[in-house]
Amino acid sequence: MTTAKPDLTSLPDRIRACRLCADRFAATQTAHAPRPVAWFRTGARLLIAGQAPGMRVHKSGKPFDDPSGTRLRDWLGMTEAEFYDMSRVAIVPMAFCFPGYDARGSDLPPPPICARHWHAEVMSALRDIRLTVLVGGHAHRWHLGTRAPVTDTVAGWRDHAPGLFPLPHPSWRNTAWLKRNPWFETDLLPPLRARVRKVLDGD
């Protein structure tokens, strides 16, 4: 009887090698090849669950390496060094690759096949998470199982704190939303930053 050899390749490396969506991406306006951005390690205490990399992140291979990341780090009260410290922070989007643009030049949504294929295994590997930050509606729907509008989900943040905080996406497109909802900055961000600090400091 032959015993199957265990897969000794790390989970992030297997994700980086994934080509499930090669044909899908080749058919987009950008006609790009997959480049999964896997930025996590077992032992992380803070999970940032995003949507999907944009073109800039696709090119750099570094999550939130754009103005949205600058805004998100401000919301969290984190330095860039803290944000990218994989020993403490896991960054897991709903799709690990840039989905491409549609015919109008807008970002396509994260392909659901990515989460179906990878997320159960990733979440199982991240056993030490103390705080989950959900960035954007796609992350809200998968992690919370909700179909509620983003505003309603974010406004109900107290129902999930202190272990989980739902946020809007930090894109410049949401600047008007932030102006219409000043409670986000005055009510939600202070306890979020306090919780982030407590988790990062190991308390």
C-alpha positions, 0 to 999 in steps of 0.5 A, spaced: 500 500 500 502 506 497 501 512 502 500 519 499 506 524 500 503 530 504 503 537 501 509 540 504 508 547 500 506 552 504 499 555 503 501 562 501 505 559 496 500 554 493 495 560 493 501 564 489 501 558 484 494 558 483 491 559 475 484 558 476 482 564 473 487 564 467 482 564 462 477 569 465 482 574 466 485 573 459 478 575 457 478 582 460 479 588 457 486 588 461 487 581 458 492 580 464 495 573 467 493 571 474 498 574 480 495 572 486 497 576 492 497 572 498 500 576 505 498 572 511 502 567 516 499 563 521 500 566 528 497 573 525 492 576 530 489 581 526 485 579 520 484 585 514 479 582 510 478 586 503 475 585 496 481 584 491 487 587 489 487 593 484 492 594 478 497 597 482 497 592 487 497 587 481 504 590 479 507 591 486 505 584 489 503 588 495 496 589 498 493 596 499 499 599 496 495 605 494 492 611 496 486 606 499 491 603 503 494 609 506 487 611 508 485 604 511 492 605 515 489 612 518 483 609 520 486 603 523 491 607 527 497 603 524 504 605 521 506 602 514 511 597 518 505 595 523 500 594 517 505 589 513 508 585 519 505 578 517 507 576 524 501 580 527 497 582 521 494 577 515 491 581 509 486 576 506 482 579 500 475 575 497 479 574 491 487 574 491 488 576 484 486 583 480 480 581 477 481 586 471 476 592 468 470 591 464 468 595 458 467 601 461 474 601 465 471 599 472 474 594 476 470 587 476 468 584 482 472 579 485 470 572 482 467 568 487 471 561 485 477 564 489 473 564 495 470 558 494 476 554 493 481 557 498 477 561 504 475 555 508 483 553 508 485 560 509 481 561 515 482 554 518 490 556 518 489 563 521 487 560 528 490 566 532 486 571 530 483 576 535 480 582 531 477 581 524 476 588 520 472 587 514 473 592 508 467 593 503 461 589 501 464 583 498 467 582 505 461 583 509 457 578 505 462 573 505 464 573 513 457 576 516 452 572 511 449 579 510 446 582 504 444 588 507 447 595 504 454 597 506 451 603 510 447 599 514 452 594 516 457 599 518 452 603 522 451 596 526 458 595 528 457 595 535 453 588 534 460 585 532 465 589 536 470 588 539 472 582 535 470 584 528 469 591 525 465 592 518 468 598 514 466 601 508 472 601 502 477 606 503 477 608 496 477 615 494 470 613 491 467 613 498 469 620 500 462 623 499 460 617 503 464 619 509 462 626 508 455 624 509 456 619 515 460 623 520 459 618 525 464 613 522 469 618 524 467 620 531 464 614 533 467 608 530 474 609 529 476 611 536 474 604 539 477 601 532 483 604 533 483 602 541 482 595 539 487 594 534 492 597 538 490 592 544 491 586 539 497 588 536 500 589 543 498 582 545 493 584 550 
